């Protein structure tokens, strides 16, 4: 039995399909334990190398990849279901985020990017819809659909992928993507939490957050923080 058939047979035998979560994605629940997971069918244009690299890795701030298998022209992937609500929903419901909440999400996303980048993976689609907040306000990064593997010490040429407004300039052909691409999107997300506006409409410029965002949102990757760890250290430095 190939891996694809094994995954599908396991789902059919032990899980019930609860609901669709968009195109080619559905939520399943284990009949005995109540454990939930997501089964997603990804096209050939996605990077199977990302999922095989992450499969079985116990990340704290990134939805875990449980299994992956080829499926014709694409592949199937089983992913941890992360309960909570999206940051996008929270942004609509929250007039003003306390600075403590902004700092907590900012640090959690730094940890998520450190986990991914440490495995040589760039997310490339960090946005409020892909950030899940639990009841304590802790953040987990989800949706690796357009993530790519980046070889150590090298950047990778990219197609024009990502969400307009969050994608870094290099994702639209200006240069090559690498870990610093995600730091640009991080800056857009945190600016939204601080101002409820995109940085092109209102850039947060006050104090330390203003200095951090200016660096993250630099057009040239060389002018940004050079790693998620360096960004986290800047946040943790005395204010």
C-alpha positions in Angstrom: 0.0 0.0 0.0 1.5 3.4 -1.0 1.5 6.3 1.5 -1.3 8.1 -0.2 -3.6 5.1 0.2 -2.4 4.6 3.8 -3.4 8.1 4.7 -6.8 7.9 3.0 -7.5 4.4 4.5 -6.5 5.7 8.0 -8.9 8.7 7.7 -11.7 6.5 6.5 -11.2 3.9 9.2 -10.6 6.1 12.3 -11.8 9.6 11.5 -15.0 11.4 10.6 -15.0 14.3 8.2 -16.4 17.3 10.1 -16.4 20.1 7.5 -14.6 21.6 4.6 -12.1 24.4 5.3 -11.8 25.8 1.9 -10.8 24.3 -1.5 -9.1 20.9 -1.2 -9.0 21.1 2.6 -11.2 19.5 5.3 -11.3 19.0 9.1 -11.4 15.5 10.5 -12.0 14.2 14.0 -10.8 10.9 15.5 -13.8 8.8 16.5 -12.4 7.6 19.8 -10.1 10.4 21.1 -11.8 13.5 19.6 -8.4 14.6 18.2 -8.8 16.9 15.2 -6.6 17.2 12.2 -6.6 18.8 8.7 -6.2 16.9 5.5 -5.2 19.1 2.6 -4.6 18.2 -1.0 -1.9 20.5 -2.4 -1.1 21.0 -6.1 2.2 20.2 -7.7 3.1 23.9 -7.6 3.5 23.7 -3.8 6.7 22.5 -2.3 6.5 18.9 -1.0 10.1 19.4 0.3 8.7 21.8 2.9 6.3 19.2 4.3 8.7 16.3 4.3 11.2 18.5 6.1 8.7 19.4 8.7 6.9 16.1 9.1 7.1 14.8 12.7 8.9 17.9 14.0 7.5 19.1 17.3 7.3 22.8 16.7 5.8 25.0 19.4 4.5 27.9 17.4 3.9 26.4 14.0 1.1 24.0 13.1 2.8 20.6 13.0 2.9 18.5 9.9 1.8 15.0 10.8 2.3 13.1 7.5 2.7 13.8 3.8 2.3 11.6 0.7 2.4 12.0 -3.1 -1.0 12.2 -4.7 -0.9 12.1 -8.5 0.2 15.6 -9.7 0.1 17.0 -6.2 0.3 15.5 -2.6 -1.7 15.0 0.5 -0.6 16.4 3.8 -2.0 15.9 7.3 -1.6 18.9 9.6 -2.3 19.6 13.2 -5.6 21.4 13.9 -4.9 24.5 16.0 -8.0 25.6 17.9 -8.7 29.3 18.5 -9.6 32.3 16.4 -7.6 34.1 13.7 -5.8 37.3 14.4 -7.8 38.7 11.5 -11.0 38.1 13.4 -9.5 39.5 16.6 -8.5 42.6 14.7 -12.1 43.2 13.6 -13.4 42.7 17.2 -10.7 44.6 19.1 -10.6 48.4 18.9 -7.2 48.6 20.6 -4.7 45.9 21.5 -2.9 46.4 24.8 0.9 46.8 24.3 1.3 43.6 26.4 -0.8 41.6 23.9 1.1 43.1 20.9 4.4 42.1 22.5 3.2 38.6 23.2 2.1 38.0 19.6 5.2 39.6 18.2 7.4 37.3 20.3 5.4 34.2 19.5 5.6 35.0 15.7 9.4 35.5 16.1 9.5 32.0 17.7 7.5 30.6 14.9 9.8 32.0 12.3 12.8 30.9 14.2 11.4 27.4 14.1 10.8 27.5 10.4 13.9 29.3 9.4 16.0 26.9 11.6 14.7 24.1 9.4 15.5 26.1 6.2 11.9 27.0 5.5 10.4 30.4 4.6 6.6 30.8 5.2 6.1 33.5 2.6 2.4 34.1 3.6 2.4 35.5 7.1 -0.8 37.5 7.6 -3.5 37.8 10.2 -5.6 35.0 8.6 -2.7 32.6 9.1 -2.2 33.4 12.8 -4.3 31.5 15.3 -4.7 33.0 18.9 -5.7 30.7 21.8 -7.7 31.8 24.8 -4.6 33.2 26.4 -3.6 35.2 23.4 -0.7 33.0 22.4 -0.1 32.8 18.7 0.5 29.9 16.3 1.4 30.2 12.7 -0.6 28.0 10.2 -0.9 27.4 6.5 2.3 26.4 4.8 0.8 26.1 1.4 3.3 28.4 -0.4 6.2 28.0 1.9 9.5 27.1 0.3 12.8 25.5 1.4 15.7 27.8 1.4 19.2 26.2 1.2 21.5 27.4 4.0 23.6 30.4 3.0 21.6 30.9 -0.2 18.4 32.8 -1.2 15.9 31.3 -3.5 14.3 32.9 -6.6 10.6 33.2 -6.2 7.5 33.5 -8.3 5.0 36.3 -7.5 3.4 34.5 -4.6 2.0 35.7 -1.4 -0.8 38.0 -0.3 -0.7 41.5 -1.7 -0.2 44.0 1.2 1.8 41.5 3.2 4.2 40.0 0.6 7.7 41.6 0.7 8.9 43.5 -2.5 11.2 40.6 -3.4 8.2 38.3 -3.8 7.2 40.2 -6.9 10.5 39.8 -8.8 12.6 42.5 -7.2 15.1 40.1 -5.8 15.2 36.6 -4.2 13.3 35.5 -1.1 14.9 34.2 2.1 14.2 34.3 5.8 14.1 38.1 5.8 11.0 38.0 3.5 9.0 36.8 6.5 10.2 39.6 8.6 8.7 42.1 6.3 5.3 40.5 6.6 5.8 40.3 10.4 6.2 44.1 10.3 2.9 44.6 8.4 1.1 42.3 10.9 2.4 44.1 14.0 1.7 47.5 12.4 -1.9 46.4 12.0 -2.1 45.4 15.7 -0.7 48.8 16.7 -2.7 51.0 14.3 -5.5 48.9 12.7 -4.1 50.2 9.4 -1.7 49.0 6.7 1.7 50.7 7.0 1.1 52.4 3.6 -1.9 54.1 5.2 -0.6 54.7 8.7 2.9 53.6 9.8 3.5 53.3 13.5 6.5 55.5 14.2 6.6 56.1 17.9 9.3 54.8 20.3 10.9 51.4 20.1 8.1 49.8 18.1 8.4 52.5 15.5 12.2 51.8 15.1 11.6 48.1 14.9 8.9 48.4 12.3 11.0 50.8 10.2 13.7 48.2 10.0 11.4 45.3 9.3 9.5 47.1 6.6 12.6 48.3 4.7 12.4 47.7 1.0 15.8 46.1 0.7 16.2 42.8 2.6 19.8 43.9 3.6 18.3 46.8 5.6 16.0 44.6 7.7 16.9 42.4 10.6 18.9 39.6 9.3 17.1 36.9 11.3 14.1 36.3 13.4 16.4 35.8 16.3 17.9 39.3 15.8 14.4 40.7 15.7 13.4 38.9 18.9 16.5 40.2 20.6 15.6 43.7 19.6 12.1 43.3 21.1 13.6 41.9 24.4 16.2 44.6 24.7 15.5 47.3 27.3 12.9 49.8 26.2 
